[in-house]
């Protein structure tokens, strides 16, 4: 194993785990099989608030700086670190300081030859101090992440032959697309469904047909996108907003992510509502001949005529903003900012849903 420190970044948790386990296998190549389990220490990095995040940083540094006791090799795996800069929410200042301090110390003190450090994370801002420190001392691998559901399915279809080959399988041309349409884009689900297909076909079969897919492949749950929530909130559809939001409430840490998304929504709707009141925006898009200073201000806000938003997005924003008063939107943004700060500081994620209900039911 060349590098002793590895960072794997991406939203596909199966790809991250697979890459990390391959790195672990290389690090432990000369270790007896019976000693390999105890040679690996896993530190949970998926923590929802500042206190637990600080605990995770301390536990990780303790592990990295403690040499192996009986085993000839030690591997520390900091798994699924959700609070790196760029991870979808605001990192508390004391957490950021502790994180940068840990990485700075690590960069100045090379690991002993028999120790290895692996980090997996869903996201890391490339311009952050943390990213620069990792780049200076680690082998960094970033897995591409598609944002649109259709692009995720296309990427999964392109990767299917490689994953199927690991099971000794290939798909008939019409079967591959049918398989992804049923299983979905999540790699872990795809791998599970391929194992089912292998068992269903038996050890000698080499190709799966569309009929095989129909018979054995389970329908995936589908993916709820953040805009399912924002569209419902913008339209003031309380029932749909609650239903969509609850699909995100599946693991710790969702509150910071969703509060950030909703704060951005209300910030944009404030601009749209103000533009409607000023007569700059209509249901058909931005008016022509706006004052240059107004165009600059709107573009700086991320919604103006000069940015990349489509006319459809602008007209949707106008339609949604018209359902709120300017005061309601400003209050909504302030409440969502406050909810995000509370979650970052240790409050339960559910406060985000509570605040959203208050916003949508009262609007003031």
C-alpha positions in Angstrom: 0.0 0.0 0.0 1.6 3.2 -1.1 -0.1 6.0 0.8 -0.8 5.7 4.5 -3.6 8.3 4.5 -6.6 8.0 2.2 -9.6 10.2 1.8 -12.6 9.0 -0.2 -15.4 11.5 -0.9 -18.8 11.0 -2.5 -22.5 10.5 -1.8 -22.6 6.8 -2.8 -21.9 5.1 0.4 -21.4 1.7 -1.2 -18.6 3.1 -3.4 -16.9 4.7 -0.4 -17.1 1.6 1.7 -15.9 -0.6 -1.1 -12.9 1.7 -1.7 -12.1 1.8 2.0 -12.2 -1.9 2.4 -9.9 -2.4 -0.5 -7.5 0.0 1.1 -7.8 -1.9 4.3 -7.1 -5.2 2.5 -3.9 -3.7 1.0 -2.8 -2.4 4.4 -3.3 -5.8 6.1 -2.0 -7.9 3.2 0.9 -9.2 5.4 -1.3 -9.6 8.6 -2.6 -13.1 9.6 -6.3 -13.4 8.9 -7.1 -14.1 12.5 -5.5 -10.7 13.5 -7.2 -8.5 10.8 -10.4 -7.7 12.6 -8.7 -6.4 15.7 -6.3 -4.4 13.6 -9.0 -2.0 12.4 -10.6 0.6 14.6 -13.7 2.4 13.1 -14.7 5.8 14.4 -18.2 7.0 13.5 -18.1 10.4 11.8 -21.9 10.7 11.1 -22.8 12.9 14.1 -25.7 15.4 14.2 -24.5 18.1 16.6 -21.5 20.0 17.7 -20.9 18.1 20.9 -20.9 14.7 19.3 -18.8 16.0 16.4 -16.1 17.2 18.8 -16.2 13.8 20.5 -15.7 12.1 17.1 -12.7 14.3 16.3 -11.1 13.6 19.7 -11.7 9.8 19.3 -10.3 9.8 15.9 -7.1 11.7 16.9 -6.7 9.4 19.9 -6.9 6.4 17.6 -4.5 7.8 15.0 -1.9 8.8 17.6 -2.1 5.5 19.6 0.2 2.8 18.2 -1.0 -0.8 17.8 -0.7 -2.8 21.0 -0.5 -6.4 20.0 -1.3 -6.3 16.3 1.6 -5.6 13.9 -0.5 -3.1 11.9 -3.2 -0.6 12.9 -5.8 1.0 10.6 -8.1 3.8 11.8 -11.2 4.3 9.6 -13.0 7.6 10.2 -16.3 6.6 8.6 -18.9 8.7 7.0 -17.8 12.1 8.3 -20.9 14.2 7.8 -19.6 17.6 9.2 -16.8 18.5 6.9 -17.1 21.9 5.3 -19.4 21.6 2.3 -21.3 18.7 3.9 -24.7 20.4 3.5 -24.8 22.4 6.7 -22.9 25.1 8.6 -20.1 23.7 10.7 -19.9 25.2 14.2 -16.9 27.4 14.8 -15.4 25.3 17.6 -15.9 22.1 15.5 -14.2 23.7 12.5 -11.3 24.9 14.7 -10.9 21.4 16.3 -11.0 19.7 12.9 -8.4 22.0 11.3 -6.2 21.6 14.4 -6.3 17.9 14.2 -5.5 17.8 10.5 -2.7 20.3 10.9 -1.1 18.2 13.6 -1.5 15.1 11.5 0.1 16.8 8.5 3.2 17.7 10.6 3.7 14.3 12.1 3.9 11.4 9.6 2.4 8.2 10.7 4.6 5.3 11.6 5.1 2.7 8.9 2.7 0.3 10.5 -0.2 2.7 10.8 -2.8 3.8 8.3 -5.6 6.3 8.3 -8.7 6.1 6.1 -11.5 8.7 5.9 -14.8 8.5 4.0 -17.1 11.5 3.7 -20.1 12.4 1.6 -18.7 15.9 0.8 -15.8 18.2 1.3 -15.5 21.8 0.1 -12.4 21.8 -2.2 -11.5 25.4 -1.2 -11.6 24.7 2.5 -8.6 24.5 4.8 -9.5 20.9 5.5 -9.4 20.0 1.8 -6.0 21.7 1.4 -4.6 19.8 4.5 -5.8 16.5 3.2 -4.4 17.2 -0.2 -1.0 17.9 1.3 -0.8 14.5 3.1 -3.3 12.0 1.7 -4.3 10.2 -1.5 -7.7 11.8 -2.3 -10.3 10.0 -4.4 -13.5 11.8 -5.3 -16.4 9.8 -6.6 -18.6 11.8 -9.0 -22.1 12.6 -7.8 -25.0 13.3 -10.1 -27.6 15.7 -8.8 -30.6 15.0 -11.0 -32.5 11.8 -10.6 -32.4 11.1 -14.4 -28.6 11.5 -14.4 -28.2 9.2 -11.4 -30.1 6.5 -13.3 -28.0 7.0 -16.4 -24.8 6.7 -14.4 -26.1 3.5 -12.7 -26.9 2.0 -16.1 -23.4 2.8 -17.3 -21.9 1.1 -14.2 -24.2 -1.9 -14.3 -22.0 -4.1 -16.5 -19.0 -3.8 -14.1 -21.1 -4.6 -11.1 -22.9 -7.5 -12.8 -19.5 -8.9 -14.0 -18.5 -9.3 -10.3 -21.4 -11.8 -10.0 -20.5 -13.5 -13.3 -23.5 -12.0 -15.0 -24.4 -9.9 -18.1 -27.7 -8.4 -19.1 -29.5 -8.7 -22.4 -29.8 -5.2 -24.0 -33.4 -4.8 -23.1 -32.9 -6.2 -19.6 -30.3 -3.8 -18.3 -32.5 -0.7 -18.6 -35.4 -2.7 -17.1 -33.2 -3.7 -14.2 -32.2 -0.2 -13.3 -35.7 1.1 -13.8 -36.8 -1.3 -11.1 -33.9 -1.4 -8.7 -33.1 2.4 -8.9 -29.8 4.2 -8.8 -28.5 3.3 -5.3 -25.4 1.2 -5.7 -25.9 -0.8 -2.5 -29.4 -1.8 -3.7 -28.1 -2.7 -7.1 -25.5 -5.0 -5.7 -28.1 -6.6 -3.4 -30.4 -7.2 -6.4 -27.6 -8.6 -8.5 -26.9 -11.2 -5.8 -30.6 -12.1 -5.8 -30.4 -12.5 -9.6 -27.4 -14.7 -9.3 -29.1 -17.0 -6.8 -32.3 -17.0 -8.9 -30.6 -18.0 -12.2 -28.3 -20.5 -10.6 -24.5 -20.9 -10.9 -24.3 -21.8 -14.6 -26.4 -19.0 -16.1 -24.5 -16.1 -17.7 -27.1 -13.7 -18.9 -30.2 -12.2 -17.4 -33.2 -11.4 -19.6 -36.0 -8.8 -19.2 -38.3 -11.6 -18.1 -35.8 -12.5 -15.3 -35.8 -8.9 -14.2 -39.5 -8.9 -14.0 -39.6 -12.1 -12.1 -37.0 -11.4 -9.4 -35.9 -7.8 -9.2 -37.7 -5.8 -6.5 -39.0 -2.3 -7.2 -36.9 0.3 -5.4 -38.4 2.9 -3.2 -37.5 5.7 -5.5 -35.7 8.9 -4.5 -37.2 11.9 -2.9 -35.3 14.9 -4.1 -34.9 18.1 -2.0 -37.1 20.0 -4.5 -40.0 17.7 -3.7 -39.9 19.5 -0.3 -39.2 23.0 -1.6 -41.9 22.8 -4.3 -44.5 21.8 -1.7 -43.4 24.5 0.7 -43.3 27.2 -2.0 -46.8 26.2 -3.1 -47.9 26.3 0.6 -49.1 22.7 0.3 -48.8 21.6 3.9 -49.7 17.9 3.5 -47.3 17.4 0.7 -44.5 19.3 2.5 -44.9 17.1 5.5 -45.0 13.9 3.5 -41.9 14.8 1.5 -40.0 16.1 4.5 -40.6 12.9 6.5 -38.8 10.9 3.8 -35.6 12.7 4.7 -36.0 12.1 8.4 -34.3 8.7 8.2 -31.0 9.3 10.0 -29.3 11.8 12.3 -28.1 15.0 10.6 -31.0 15.5 8.2 -32.1 18.6 10.0 -29.1 20.7 9.2 -29.3 19.7 5.5 -33.0 20.5 5.2 -32.9 23.7 7.2 -30.2 24.9 4.8 -32.2 24.0 1.8 -35.4 25.7 3.1 -33.5 28.8 4.2 -32.2 29.2 0.7 -35.7 28.7 -0.7 -37.2 31.4 1.5 -34.2 33.7 0.7 -35.0 33.4 -3.0 -38.7 33.8 -2.6 -38.1 37.0 -0.7 -36.3 38.3 -3.8 -39.0 37.1 -6.1 -41.8 38.6 -3.9 -40.0 42.0 -3.7 -39.5 41.9 -7.5 -43.2 41.2 -8.0 -44.1 44.1 -5.8 -41.8 46.4 -7.8 -43.2 45.2 -11.1 -39.9 43.7 -12.3 -41.2 40.2 -12.5 -44.4 38.8 -14.1 -45.8 35.3 -14.6 -43.9 35.3 -17.9 -40.5 36.1 -16.5 -38.3 39.1 -15.9 -39.3 42.4 -17.6 -37.0 43.8 -20.2 -35.3 47.1 -19.6 -34.7 46.8 -15.9 -32.3 49.3 -14.3 -28.7 48.1 -14.5 -28.4 48.3 -10.7 -31.5 46.2 -10.3 -30.2 43.5 -12.6 -26.9 43.4 -10.7 -28.7 43.1 -7.4 -30.9 40.3 -8.7 -28.0 38.4 -10.3 -26.0 38.7 -7.0 -29.0 37.1 -5.3 -28.8 34.2 -7.7 -32.1 34.6 -9.4 -31.7 37.5 -11.9 -31.8 37.7 -15.7 -28.0 37.2 -16.0 -27.7 33.9 -14.1 -28.3 30.4 -15.4 -31.8 29.9 -14.1 -34.3 29.1 -16.8 -37.3 31.2 -17.5 -39.4 28.3 -16.2 -37.6 28.5 -12.8 -38.2 32.2 -12.7 -41.9 31.9 -13.5 -42.3 29.1 -10.9 -40.6 31.4 -8.3 -43.0 34.2 -9.2 -46.0 31.9 -8.9 -44.8 30.6 -5.5 -43.8 34.0 -4.1 -47.2 35.3 -5.0 -48.7 32.9 -2.4 -46.8 34.6 0.4 -46.5 38.2 1.6 -43.0 39.7 1.8 -43.2 39.9 5.6 -44.2 36.2 5.8 -41.2 35.2 3.7 -38.8 37.3 5.7 -40.1 35.9 9.0 -39.9 32.3 7.5 -36.3 32.8 6.5 -35.4 34.1 9.9 -37.1 31.2 11.6 -35.4 28.6 9.4 -32.0 30.3 10.1 -32.7 30.1 13.8 -33.8 26.4 13.5 -30.6 25.5 11.7 -28.4 27.2 14.4 -30.3 25.3 17.1 -29.8 21.9 15.3 -26.1 22.7 14.8 -25.8 23.5 18.5 -27.3 20.2 19.6 -31.1 20.4 19.3 -33.1 17.6 17.8 -33.6 17.5 14.0 -37.3 17.5 14.5 -37.2 21.2 15.4 -36.9 21.9 11.6 -40.2 20.3 10.9 -41.8 22.0 13.9 -40.7 25.4 12.7 -41.8 24.6 9.1 -45.3 23.7 10.4 -45.5 27.0 12.3 -44.4 28.9 9.2 -46.9 27.2 6.9 -49.8 27.2 9.2 -49.5 30.8 10.5 -47.2 32.5 8.0 -46.4 35.2 10.5 
